[in-house]
């Protein structure tokens, strides 16, 4: 049943929620800021593209984590705190899809500027499992994450469509860990493993069938 809360209490919960949200979302940019020199980053287009690629990558990871947790407990959260939680969840999806599109776009632009090659099919769709090197395999993890997120959109009416988001999250995590150096530095490294554990446990409780009571 819907639990009615006073305006003051609702406001307090909203403030707490947005503080937690802001802390999670800023973990990535803060970690990146510790490993770059900003004047130098914006003095070279290659460094600028690399910075934007790293920034969009950490945003994808943190926002997708928030989405999965909110989605898994949406019924409880909305019944307790109100429908605004669902609105946050709905608004974040387009942001994530936009970031998922532009994240590899920065690599596409970088390759064009540096090597004068324009190959969006390689950037977005080329998948390998027996890859010529480990880096190509790690890029494949990122492409598979895009695919599973897209499949999740078209499977929105399927009651198990959320499974694609879980799979996408773990491919994002693999891609970020093996390609993105920022995931190896504190505090993002700490949050990375915390998020992995939280999503795994949430998925375990949500996906696996419950044992029948004896």
N, C-alpha and C positions, 0 to 999 in steps of 0.2 A: 504493500500500500504506500501511497505517496505521503511522505512525512513533511508536514507543513513547517516551514522555518520562518522565523521573524526576519524582517528586512535587515536588521542589524547582524543577525547570525549569518544570513546569506552573504552579506557583504564581506564578513570576516572570512568565510570559506573561499570566496572568490579571490580575496587578497592572498590567502595562503596558497591557493592553487597557482596563481600567476607568479608568485615568488618561486615556487618549486619549478614551474615551467621555465621561467627565465634562467634560473640556475642551471638547469639541464641543458638548455639551448646555448648558453654562453660558455659552457665547458670547452667546446671545440674551438671557437674563436680565441678564447683565452690561451689555450694550449698552443695554438698556431702563433699567437703574438709573442710567445716566449722564444720562438725559434726563428724569427725573421727580423730584419731591420727595415722598418717601413719606408724610410726615404729611398733606400736602395730598391725595394720591391717595385715602387712606382716609377723608377727611372729606366726600367727595361721592360719591353712588352712581354718577353718570355717569362720573366719573374712575376709580372702582373698576372699573366694567364695561369701560371702555376699556383699563385696565391688564390685566385678565384676558384680554381679547380679544387684545391684543398678545402677552401671555405665551404663550397657547395657540398663537398663530400661529407664533411662532419655534420653539416646541417641535415643531410639526408638520414644519416645514422641516428641522430638524436631525435629528430621529428618522427621517424618511423617507429622508434622505440616507444615514444609517447602514444602514437596512434594505436599500436598493438595493445598496450596496457589499458588505454581508455576503452578500446573496442571490446576487450575481454571482460571488462567489468562495467560496461555501459549501463546495463539494467540496474545494477546496484547503485551506481553513481548518480544516475538521473533520478531514481526514486528517492534518494537521500538529499541531493543537492539541487536538483532541478534540471530543466531541459537545456540550460545554457551549456552544459558539458557536451551534449550532443552537437550543438552548434559549433563549438570549438573543434570537435572531431571532424565535422563536415567541412569546415573551412580549411583545415590543415591538409586534407587530401590533395586539392589542386596545387597547393604550395609544394608538396612533396613531388608530385608528378612534374611540375615545372622544373624543380631542381634536378630531378632525375634526367630530364631532357638536356638541360644546359651544362650539367657536370661533364659529360663526355664531349659536349660541344666545344669546350675550352681546349681540349686535346686536339680536336679536329682543326681548330683555328691555329693552334700552335704548330701542328704538322704542316699546315698550308704555308704558314709564314716561314718556317725553318727549312722544310724540304720541298716546298712548292707542289705538294700532293694534296688532292681533295678527294677523300674516299670515305663518305659517310657510312657506307655499307660495312667497311672494316671496323669503324668506330662503334656502330650500334648493333650490328647483327652477326659479325663473324665469330663463330664459336668453335673451339677446338678442345679435344680432350687428350689427344696425343699431340700436344703442342710442340713446336720446334724449340721452345725454351720456357722456363718457369714463368717469366713475365707475361707471356701470352696466355698462359693458364690463369694467371691472376686477373688479367683483363677479362677473361671469359667469365669469371665469377661475377664481375660487375654487369656484363651483358645479360647473364642469366637472371640477375636481380631485376633488371629492366623488364625482361620477358615475363617473369612471374607477376610483377606488379601490373603489367598490361593485361595479362590473362585474368587477374583478379578483378579488373574493371569490367571485362566482358562477361565474367562469371558472377556478377553482382547479385543475380537472382538465385544463385545456387546456395543452399544453406551452409555448405562447407567452403565457400569462397574465401573465407578468412585464412584458410590454410595456405593459400598462395602468398599472403602477406608474411606469414611466419617463415616460409621458405625463402622469400625475397630478402627478409631481414638477415638471415644467416649468410646468404650470398653477399649481401652488402658488407656484413662483418668480415667475411673472408677476404673480400676485395680490399676493404679498408686496411685490414691488418697487414696484408702482404704487399700492397702497393703504397698505401699512405703511411709515411713515417711518423706523422703526428699521433697516431694511435699507440705509439710506443713511449709516449711521454706523459708524465703526470700533469694535470689530473685526468686527462682523457683516457689514459691507459686504465686507471682505476675504474672509471665509469664504464669503459668498454666491457670489462669482465663482469661488472655488476649487472649491466644491461643484458649480456649474454645469459647469465644465470637467471635473471628475472623472466626473460622471454621463454627460456627453456622450461622453467618450472610452470609458467603460465600455460604454455602450450601443452605440457604434460597433463595438467589438470583439465584442460579444455578439450583436447583432442582424443586422448586415450579413453576408452569406455570405462565407466566406473564398475568396480567389482560388485557383484551381486551380494546382497546381504545374506548371510547364512541363516 
